[in-house]
Amino acid sequence: MKNTDKSKIMKSPVTPPKQERSINTRKKIIDSSMKLFSIHGHANTSIEMITKDAGIGLGTFYTHFNNKLEIFLETLEQHLRVTTSTSERIYNRIYEMKMPLDEAMDFLIREMFIASKDNMRLFLERREYILSSERFRNVYREEEAKGLLLMQKFFSTYSKKIKPHDVEAFALVLINMVLITFVILYQTPDLDRERVLNELILSVKYMVVK
């Protein structure tokens, strides 16, 4: 039998319970903040509302964040990263299904609308902080660049079937055109969403598909 020196056996690193609880608590705070800021906005959401929703005390909140602005900026950053991750998942689904361009454009716009409609208020409010917060501005630019690259890859994948020659510039134009339409739908809930989405999709296809 082999002699095994137990002291030499490498153990997998284990997250200390206290550290793990701290990570989970911080996530709960951010999740609650994301939900409440999306519904009520920054001005109408209080720290007390966040702590109640997260099921924590005020003292615990202040262990992780100094004030409401800090958690709001953290929430905006998280929202940007989630948006990029969701977009990547949508594009990958298109590639996995090997969708024809016409079908892919329809799927892309509808899925983006579904993903964004519950957080549109965050999208509108973040514009103010692009100018006032250097940290948030840097995160915004980083995630925006990732989003543009995802769309450029999409157009490159269908390069033989699309009209635009300057894919980089067109990706920027198209993303903003789609987002503006989403904002209009958010701000005017009486509009027939399906009718507007159908027209948006037809317009985009007209600009893109040969």
N, C-alpha and C positions, 0 to 999 in steps of 0.2 A: 504493500500500500504506500501511496505517496504521502509524504508529510506536507501538510498545507499550513503555511504561516498565515493565520487569519488576519494578522495585522497588515499584511501586504495586499490583501484583497481590496481592490478599488471599488468603493461604493459610489453609486450614482448620487449626484448632489440632490439634496432634498430641500425644498423651500421651507424655511422655518415657519411654524404655524403663525407666529405673530406677523411676520412679513406677508405671508399669504393672506391673512385676514385684512391687512392694510391695503393690499392690492385689490381685493374683492370689494372692500368698502369704497375705495376711490372709484372703482368701476360703477358701483351702485349710484354714487353721487352723480357721475357723468351721465349715466343712463337716465336718471330722473331729470337732470337738467336738460338733456336733449329733448325729452318728452314735453316738459313744461315750457321751455323757451320756444319750442315749435308751435305750441298752442297759444301762449299768452304774450310772447315776445320778451325782450330784456326788461323793459320798463315795468311791466305788469307781473313779473315773476319775482317773488321774494325768496330770501334764503330759507325762511321758515317753511315756505311751500316745498322747497327742494328737500329739506331734511325730513319733513313729514312723509313725502312720497317715497324717499329712500329708506325710511324707517330708522333714522339715526338722530342723535342729539346735536344741538348747536356746537357743543364742544368738539365733537367728532368732525363736524364740517370744517371748523377752523384749524383742525390738525392738518388738513389736506389743502385748504385754500384760504387765502387771506381775506377775500371779499367777493362780492357778487361778480364784479367785472372779471376777476381772474378765472372763475369757473365758467363764465360766459365765453371768454376767449378760448379756454380749453375745449369747451363744447363746440365752438365754431371750427376749431382745428380738427376735432374728431369727426365732425360732419363732413369736412372736406375729404378726409381720408376714407371715410365710409363711402362717399360718393364715387371716388376713384375706384375703390374696390368693387363696388356694385357695377360700375361701367365696364370694368375688366371682365366681370362675370358675364355680363350681357354679350359683349363681343365674343368671348370664348364660346358661348352657347351657339352663336351664329356660325362660327368656324366648325364646331363639332357637328352641327346639323348640316353643314355644307349648303346653306340656304342660297337660293338664287338672289341676285342683287335686289330685285323688286320686293321679294319677301323679306329680305334682310333689313331694308330701309323701314318697312312697316313695323317689323318686330322691334328694331332699335328704338324708334321714336316712342312707341307705345310703352315699352318697358322702362324707358327713361322717365316718362311721365308718371308711371305708377310708382317708381322709386323716389321721385322728387316731390310728389304732391303733398305729402304729409309734413315735409320740412321746408316748404317754400318760404315760410316766414323767416327762417334762419338765413336762407339765401338772400332775401331782401335786406335784412339787418346787417349782414356781414360787410356790405359795401362800405359802410361808415368806418369800419375798423381796418379796412385795407389801407386807409390814409393815416389813421391815428396810431396804429400799433405796428411797429417795425417787425416784431416777432411774427404776428399774424400775417403781415404782408409777405414775409418770406415763405411761410407755409403755403399761403394762397398761390404764390407764383410757382412754387414747386409742384403742387397738385394740379394747377392749371396746365402746366407743361406736360405732365403725365397724361392728362385728359386729351390734349391736342395730339400727342404721340399715338394714343390709342385710336383716335379717329383717322390720323394719317395712315396708320397701318391698315385700317379697314379699307380706306380708299385704294391703297397700294394693292391689297388683296384682290380687289375688283378692277384693277387699273385698265384692263382692256374693255371694260363695259361702262366706264364713266366719262362724262364730258369734261370736267375740270382738268386743266393742265397744271395749275399751281395748287397742288394738293394742300400744302401747308397753309396758304392764305385762305383757301376755301374752307378748310376745317375750322378755322377761327370764325369765319363768317357764319357758317352753318350752326355751330354750337350756340352762338349768341342769338341767332334767329330763332332757334328752337326754344332757348331759355326765355326769350322775350314773350313768346307765345304762351309758355307755361305760366309766366307771371300774370299775363292778361287773364288767363283762365282762373288763376287763384284769386285775383282781385275782383273779378266779376263772376261770382258763382251762379248768376242767373243765365249765363250763356250755355248753349247746348254744347257740352264738352266734346261729345262724339263727333258732332258736325264740324267743330273747329279743328279737332285732331285729324279728321279725314282730309280736310282742306290743306292743313299743314303738310301731311304726308304726301298728298298729290303734288303740292308745290315743290317739295324737296325732291321728289322723284323726277319732276320735270327739269329741275336744275342739274340733277346728278346723272340719271340714266340716259345712255345714248339711245 
